[in-house]
Amino acid sequence: MYALGGIISNIFSFIFEVLTPERDERQLAIRRLAAA
């Protein structure tokens, strides 16, 4: 499960890096996903 979670996390991280170059926005988006 941890490996799968890491892969998904990397994919989301890549997507957000492409969509929002600013790190602060990417961190906020990841936190929103984690909280949802």
Phi, psi and omega in degrees: 000320181295320180297315180298317179299321179295319179296313180298318180299318180295320180296312179298320180299317180296315181300313182292329179294325179286316184285317182234098182300335183283129185294322183300315180295321180295318179297318179297318180296318180295320179295321179297318179295318181295325182282332183293000000 
